[in-house]
């Protein structure tokens, strides 16, 4: 492999493994369909070789994944989040603790995941989730989901690692404008620089991130947006395990998260108020 191929090999390997598992295919079945040797496929999945263009085209046709996924480094059909249970998802088994009442897309968890990768390094992140019983390949598919237990446990591991490294977690939302966090939705999300329009797109596409809350736009104008968040019933199952300062992560549209999208904060204001039945209202003015 040349230096460029050697650099891309791990990402390609991850995409091939993830797509194969998502399709429910074994290595043997892929090899039979594509008329290749298992040794050839194994070397690709282990980052020893990079696939030919012909292999990748035929593999994508077999598995139904987008050919651009190997460039992006993730799989993403932008499906809407629905609460799920069951131990097997995308051909990968998930521990019971994290599999029932799954309501958070990997896209919705990516702010924490990207922060963790910067903090721990990619190897450290993969070691952490492996110790939690989750195949790191599971995080390559932005449509995959995990539950609130994963969120709370993962937050604790991030905080522990940050404390040991003397890293401030107050800037945990600093990467929210990084397009790869949002996957294929990024092009639409960042289609213009108007913060009100951007936040409106986030609210209207909340289900691409999580299904913990029901969102409703109450008032909108050129310089103002008011919307409500009403918690869904499944949150009661996990609420007892969540501290007040972690509550902000249940909704990806928290005040701190939204504020990170606003460049000119001198002329902006984000106010949050509590309503009846745990309903909250957020008003954004820019």
DRENDO-1510 file (C-alpha; in Angstrom, 1 decimal, always signed):
<recs>
REC; n; res; u; v; w
REC; 1; UNK; +0.0; +0.0; +0.0 .
REC; 2; UNK; +1.1; +3.6; -0.7 .
REC; 3; UNK; +1.0; +6.1; +2.2 .
REC; 4; UNK; -2.4; +7.4; +1.2 .
REC; 5; UNK; -3.9; +3.9; +1.1 .
REC; 6; UNK; -2.3; +3.0; +4.4 .
REC; 7; UNK; -3.9; +6.1; +6.0 .
REC; 8; UNK; -7.4; +5.2; +4.6 .
REC; 9; UNK; -7.2; +1.5; +5.2 .
REC; 10; UNK; -8.5; +1.5; +8.8 .
REC; 11; UNK; -11.6; +3.6; +7.8 .
REC; 12; UNK; -12.3; +1.4; +4.8 .
REC; 13; UNK; -12.0; -1.7; +7.0 .
REC; 14; UNK; -14.4; -0.3; +9.5 .
REC; 15; UNK; -17.0; +0.6; +6.7 .
REC; 16; UNK; -16.7; -2.9; +5.2 .
REC; 17; UNK; -17.2; -4.6; +8.5 .
REC; 18; UNK; -20.1; -2.3; +9.5 .
REC; 19; UNK; -21.9; -2.7; +6.2 .
REC; 20; UNK; -21.5; -6.4; +6.2 .
REC; 21; UNK; -22.9; -6.8; +9.7 .
REC; 22; UNK; -25.7; -4.4; +9.0 .
REC; 23; UNK; -26.7; -6.6; +6.0 .
REC; 24; UNK; -26.6; -9.7; +8.2 .
REC; 25; UNK; -24.0; -11.3; +6.0 .
REC; 26; UNK; -21.1; -13.5; +7.1 .
REC; 27; UNK; -17.7; -13.2; +5.5 .
REC; 28; UNK; -18.3; -16.5; +3.8 .
REC; 29; UNK; -21.6; -15.3; +2.3 .
REC; 30; UNK; -20.0; -12.1; +1.0 .
REC; 31; UNK; -17.2; -14.1; -0.6 .
REC; 32; UNK; -19.6; -16.4; -2.3 .
REC; 33; UNK; -21.7; -13.6; -3.7 .
REC; 34; UNK; -18.7; -11.6; -4.9 .
REC; 35; UNK; -16.6; -14.6; -6.0 .
REC; 36; UNK; -13.6; -13.6; -3.9 .
REC; 37; UNK; -11.4; -15.5; -1.4 .
REC; 38; UNK; -12.1; -15.2; +2.3 .
REC; 39; UNK; -8.4; -14.3; +2.8 .
REC; 40; UNK; -8.9; -11.2; +0.5 .
REC; 41; UNK; -12.0; -10.0; +2.4 .
REC; 42; UNK; -10.3; -10.7; +5.8 .
REC; 43; UNK; -7.3; -8.6; +4.8 .
REC; 44; UNK; -9.6; -5.7; +3.8 .
REC; 45; UNK; -11.6; -6.0; +7.1 .
REC; 46; UNK; -8.4; -5.9; +9.1 .
REC; 47; UNK; -6.9; -2.9; +7.3 .
REC; 48; UNK; -4.1; -4.9; +5.7 .
REC; 49; UNK; -5.3; -4.3; +2.1 .
REC; 50; UNK; -7.6; -1.7; +0.5 .
REC; 51; UNK; -10.3; -2.9; -1.8 .
REC; 52; UNK; -10.4; -2.3; -5.6 .
REC; 53; UNK; -13.0; +0.0; -7.1 .
REC; 54; UNK; -14.7; -3.0; -8.6 .
REC; 55; UNK; -14.9; -4.7; -5.2 .
REC; 56; UNK; -16.3; -1.6; -3.5 .
REC; 57; UNK; -19.0; -1.1; -6.2 .
REC; 58; UNK; -20.1; -4.7; -6.1 .
REC; 59; UNK; -20.0; -4.8; -2.3 .
REC; 60; UNK; -22.1; -1.7; -2.0 .
REC; 61; UNK; -24.6; -3.2; -4.4 .
REC; 62; UNK; -24.7; -6.4; -2.4 .
REC; 63; UNK; -25.1; -4.6; +1.0 .
REC; 64; UNK; -27.2; -1.7; -0.2 .
REC; 65; UNK; -24.9; +1.0; +1.3 .
REC; 66; UNK; -24.0; +4.3; -0.4 .
REC; 67; UNK; -20.7; +4.2; -2.2 .
REC; 68; UNK; -19.8; +7.6; -0.6 .
REC; 69; UNK; -19.8; +6.0; +2.9 .
REC; 70; UNK; -16.2; +4.9; +2.5 .
REC; 71; UNK; -15.3; +8.6; +1.9 .
REC; 72; UNK; -17.4; +9.9; +4.8 .
REC; 73; UNK; -16.4; +7.2; +7.2 .
REC; 74; UNK; -19.9; +6.4; +8.4 .
REC; 75; UNK; -23.2; +4.9; +7.3 .
REC; 76; UNK; -26.3; +7.2; +7.4 .
REC; 77; UNK; -29.8; +6.8; +5.9 .
REC; 78; UNK; -31.1; +9.6; +8.2 .
REC; 79; UNK; -34.0; +7.5; +9.4 .
REC; 80; UNK; -36.2; +8.9; +12.2 .
REC; 81; UNK; -35.7; +7.7; +15.8 .
REC; 82; UNK; -38.2; +5.4; +17.3 .
REC; 83; UNK; -37.9; +3.7; +20.8 .
REC; 84; UNK; -36.5; +0.2; +20.2 .
REC; 85; UNK; -35.6; -2.8; +22.3 .
REC; 86; UNK; -34.0; -6.1; +21.5 .
REC; 87; UNK; -30.4; -7.3; +21.8 .
REC; 88; UNK; -29.5; -7.4; +18.1 .
REC; 89; UNK; -29.2; -4.2; +16.0 .
REC; 90; UNK; -27.5; -3.9; +12.6 .
REC; 91; UNK; -26.2; -7.4; +13.1 .
REC; 92; UNK; -24.4; -6.5; +16.3 .
REC; 93; UNK; -25.4; -7.8; +19.7 .
REC; 94; UNK; -25.8; -5.1; +22.4 .
REC; 95; UNK; -25.7; -5.7; +26.2 .
REC; 96; UNK; -29.1; -5.8; +27.8 .
REC; 97; UNK; -28.3; -2.8; +29.9 .
REC; 98; UNK; -28.0; -0.6; +26.8 .
REC; 99; UNK; -30.4; -2.3; +24.4 .
REC; 100; UNK; -33.8; -1.9; +25.9 .
REC; 101; UNK; -35.8; +1.3; +25.2 .
REC; 102; UNK; -33.1; +2.6; +22.9 .
REC; 103; UNK; -34.0; +6.2; +21.9 .
REC; 104; UNK; -30.8; +8.0; +21.0 .
REC; 105; UNK; -29.3; +7.8; +17.6 .
REC; 106; UNK; -25.5; +7.7; +17.3 .
REC; 107; UNK; -25.9; +11.1; +15.5 .
REC; 108; UNK; -27.5; +12.4; +18.7 .
REC; 109; UNK; -24.7; +11.0; +20.8 .
REC; 110; UNK; -21.9; +12.2; +18.5 .
REC; 111; UNK; -21.3; +15.4; +20.4 .
REC; 112; UNK; -20.1; +13.3; +23.4 .
REC; 113; UNK; -18.5; +10.7; +21.2 .
REC; 114; UNK; -16.4; +13.3; +19.3 .
REC; 115; UNK; -15.4; +14.9; +22.6 .
REC; 116; UNK; -14.4; +11.5; +24.0 .
REC; 117; UNK; -12.3; +10.7; +20.9 .
REC; 118; UNK; -10.5; +14.0; +21.3 .
REC; 119; UNK; -10.0; +13.4; +25.0 .
REC; 120; UNK; -9.1; +9.7; +24.9 .
REC; 121; UNK; -7.9; +9.2; +21.3 .
REC; 122; UNK; -9.7; +6.9; +19.0 .
REC; 123; UNK; -8.0; +3.8; +20.5 .
REC; 124; UNK; -9.0; +5.0; +24.0 .
REC; 125; UNK; -12.6; +5.4; +22.8 .
REC; 126; UNK; -12.7; +2.0; +21.2 .
REC; 127; UNK; -11.2; +0.4; +24.4 .
REC; 128; UNK; -13.8; +2.2; +26.5 .
REC; 129; UNK; -16.9; +1.1; +24.5 .
REC; 130; UNK; -15.5; -2.4; +24.2 .
REC; 131; UNK; -15.2; -2.6; +28.0 .
REC; 132; UNK; -18.9; -1.6; +28.0 .
REC; 133; UNK; -19.6; -4.6; +25.9 .
REC; 134; UNK; -20.3; -2.7; +22.6 .
REC; 135; UNK; -18.6; -3.5; +19.3 .
REC; 136; UNK; -16.9; -0.2; +18.2 .
REC; 137; UNK; -18.2; -0.8; +14.7 .
REC; 138; UNK; -21.7; -0.1; +16.0 .
REC; 139; UNK; -20.8; +3.6; +16.1 .
REC; 140; UNK; -20.1; +3.7; +12.4 .
REC; 141; UNK; -23.8; +3.7; +11.6 .
REC; 142; UNK; -25.4; +7.0; +12.6 .
REC; 143; UNK; -28.9; +5.4; +12.5 .
REC; 144; UNK; -28.0; +2.9; +15.2 .
REC; 145; UNK; -29.4; +3.7; +18.7 .
REC; 146; UNK; -28.5; +3.2; +22.3 .
REC; 147; UNK; -30.5; +4.0; +25.5 .
REC; 148; UNK; -30.2; +6.4; +28.4 .
REC; 149; UNK; -28.1; +3.9; +30.5 .
REC; 150; UNK; -25.4; +4.1; +27.9 .
REC; 151; UNK; -25.6; +7.9; +28.0 .
REC; 152; UNK; -25.2; +8.0; +31.8 .
REC; 153; UNK; -22.4; +5.4; +31.9 .
REC; 154; UNK; -20.5; +7.0; +29.1 .
REC; 155; UNK; -20.8; +10.4; +30.7 .
REC; 156; UNK; -19.2; +9.1; +33.9 .
REC; 157; UNK; -16.3; +7.6; +31.9 .
REC; 158; UNK; -15.8; +10.9; +30.1 .
REC; 159; UNK; -15.8; +12.8; +33.3 .
REC; 160; UNK; -13.3; +10.4; +34.9 .
REC; 161; UNK; -11.0; +10.6; +31.9 .
REC; 162; UNK; -11.3; +14.4; +31.8 .
REC; 163; UNK; -10.4; +14.7; +35.5 .
REC; 164; UNK; -7.4; +12.4; +35.1 .
REC; 165; UNK; -6.2; +14.5; +32.1 .
REC; 166; UNK; -7.1; +17.9; +33.8 .
REC; 167; UNK; -9.5; +18.7; +30.9 .
REC; 168; UNK; -12.4; +21.1; +31.3 .
REC; 169; UNK; -15.7; +19.4; +30.3 .
REC; 170; UNK; -17.5; +22.8; +30.1 .
REC; 171; UNK; -16.6; +23.0; +26.4 .
REC; 172; UNK; -18.1; +19.7; +25.6 .
REC; 173; UNK; -20.4; +21.3; +23.0 .
REC; 174; UNK; -17.5; +23.0; +21.2 .
REC; 175; UNK; -17.5; +20.7; +18.3 .
REC; 176; UNK; -21.3; +20.9; +17.4 .
REC; 177; UNK; -20.6; +22.7; +14.2 .
REC; 178; UNK; -18.3; +20.0; +12.9 .
REC; 179; UNK; -20.2; +18.6; +9.9 .
REC; 180; UNK; -19.2; +15.0; +10.4 .
REC; 181; UNK; -21.1; +15.0; +13.8 .
REC; 182; UNK; -24.4; +15.4; +11.9 .
REC; 183; UNK; -23.6; +13.0; +9.1 .
REC; 184; UNK; -25.6; +13.3; +5.9 .
REC; 185; UNK; -27.9; +15.8; +7.5 .
REC; 186; UNK; -25.1; +18.4; +7.7 .
REC; 187; UNK; -25.6; +19.7; +4.2 .
REC; 188; UNK; -29.2; +20.6; +4.9 .
REC; 189; UNK; -28.4; +21.8; +8.4 .
REC; 190; UNK; -25.7; +24.2; +7.4 .
REC; 191; UNK; -27.3; +25.4; +4.2 .
REC; 192; UNK; -27.2; +29.0; +5.4 .
REC; 193; UNK; -25.7; +31.0; +8.2 .
REC; 194; UNK; -28.8; +32.3; +9.8 .
REC; 195; UNK; -28.9; +30.9; +13.4 .
REC; 196; UNK; -32.7; +31.1; +13.7 .
REC; 197; UNK; -33.2; +29.1; +10.5 .
REC; 198; UNK; -30.5; +26.6; +11.6 .
REC; 199; UNK; -32.1; +26.0; +15.0 .
REC; 200; UNK; -35.5; +25.7; +13.3 .
REC; 201; UNK; -34.1; +22.9; +11.1 .
REC; 202; UNK; -32.8; +21.2; +14.2 .
REC; 203; UNK; -36.2; +21.3; +15.9 .
REC; 204; UNK; -38.0; +20.1; +12.9 .
REC; 205; UNK; -35.6; +17.2; +12.4 .
REC; 206; UNK; -35.2; +16.3; +16.1 .
REC; 207; UNK; -36.2; +12.7; +15.4 .
REC; 208; UNK; -33.0; +12.3; +13.3 .
REC; 209; UNK; -31.2; +12.6; +16.6 .
REC; 210; UNK; -33.3; +11.2; +19.4 .
REC; 211; UNK; -36.9; +10.4; +20.5 .
REC; 212; UNK; -36.7; +11.4; +24.1 .
REC; 213; UNK; -38.8; +14.4; +23.7 .
REC; 214; UNK; -41.7; +15.7; +21.5 .
REC; 215; UNK; -40.8; +19.1; +20.0 .
REC; 216; UNK; -43.3; +21.8; +18.9 .
REC; 217; UNK; -42.6; +25.2; +17.4 .
REC; 218; UNK; -44.8; +27.7; +19.2 .
REC; 219; UNK; -43.8; +31.0; +17.7 .
REC; 220; UNK; -41.4; +32.0; +15.0 .
REC; 221; UNK; -40.2; +35.2; +13.2 .
REC; 222; UNK; -37.1; +36.4; +11.5 .
REC; 223; UNK; -35.3; +37.0; +14.7 .
REC; 224; UNK; -37.1; +34.8; +17.2 .
REC; 225; UNK; -38.0; +31.1; +17.7 .
REC; 226; UNK; -40.0; +29.6; +20.5 .
REC; 227; UNK; -40.4; +25.9; +20.9 .
REC; 228; UNK; -41.4; +23.4; +23.5 .
REC; 229; UNK; -40.0; +20.1; +24.7 .
REC; 230; UNK; -42.3; +17.5; +26.3 .
REC; 231; UNK; -40.6; +14.3; +27.7 .
REC; 232; UNK; -41.7; +11.0; +26.3 .
REC; 233; UNK; -43.0; +8.3; +28.7 .
REC; 234; UNK; -40.0; +6.0; +28.5 .
REC; 235; UNK; -37.7; +8.6; +30.2 .
REC; 236; UNK; -39.4; +7.8; +33.5 .
REC; 237; UNK; -37.7; +4.4; +33.4 .
REC; 238; UNK; -34.2; +6.0; +33.6 .
REC; 239; UNK; -34.9; +9.3; +35.4 .
REC; 240; UNK; -33.9; +8.0; +38.8 .
REC; 241; UNK; -30.3; +7.3; +37.5 .
REC; 242; UNK; -29.9; +10.8; +36.1 .
REC; 243; UNK; -28.4; +13.7; +38.1 .
REC; 244; UNK; -29.6; +17.2; +37.6 .
REC; 245; UNK; -26.4; +18.4; +35.9 .
REC; 246; UNK; -26.6; +15.5; +33.4 .
REC; 247; UNK; -30.2; +16.3; +32.5 .
REC; 248; UNK; -29.0; +18.6; +29.8 .
REC; 249; UNK; -27.9; +15.7; +27.7 .
REC; 250; UNK; -31.3; +14.0; +27.5 .
REC; 251; UNK; -32.3; +16.5; +24.8 .
REC; 252; UNK; -29.8; +17.3; +22.2 .
REC; 253; UNK; -31.5; +20.7; +21.9 .
REC; 254; UNK; -30.4; +22.0; +25.3 .
REC; 255; UNK; -29.7; +25.7; +25.9 .
REC; 256; UNK; -25.9; +25.1; +26.0 .
REC; 257; UNK; -26.0; +23.0; +22.8 .
REC; 258; UNK; -28.0; +25.7; +20.9 .
REC; 259; UNK; -25.8; +28.5; +22.1 .
REC; 260; UNK; -22.8; +26.8; +20.5 .
REC; 261; UNK; -24.3; +27.3; +17.0 .
REC; 262; UNK; -24.6; +31.1; +17.5 .
REC; 263; UNK; -21.5; +33.1; +16.4 .
REC; 264; UNK; -22.5; +36.6; +17.5 .
REC; 265; UNK; -23.5; +35.9; +21.1 .
REC; 266; UNK; -23.5; +39.6; +21.9 .
REC; 267; UNK; -26.9; +40.1; +20.2 .
REC; 268; UNK; -28.4; +36.7; +21.1 .
REC; 269; UNK; -30.4; +35.4; +24.0 .
REC; 270; UNK; -31.6; +31.9; +24.8 .
REC; 271; UNK; -34.1; +31.6; +27.7 .
REC; 272; UNK; -35.6; +28.4; +29.1 .
REC; 273; UNK; -38.6; +28.1; +31.3 .
REC; 274; UNK; -40.4; +25.2; +32.9 .
REC; 275; UNK; -44.0; +24.5; +32.3 .
REC; 276; UNK; -46.5; +21.9; +33.6 .
REC; 277; UNK; -46.0; +18.2; +33.2 .
REC; 278; UNK; -42.2; +18.5; +32.9 .
REC; 279; UNK; -42.7; +20.5; +29.6 .
REC; 280; UNK; -40.1; +23.1; +28.9 .
REC; 281; UNK; -40.1; +26.1; +26.6 .
REC; 282; UNK; -37.0; +27.5; +25.0 .
REC; 283; UNK; -37.0; +31.0; +23.4 .
REC; 284; UNK; -34.1; +32.0; +21.0 .
REC; 285; UNK; -33.6; +35.6; +19.9 .
REC; 286; UNK; -30.8; +36.7; +17.5 .
</recs>
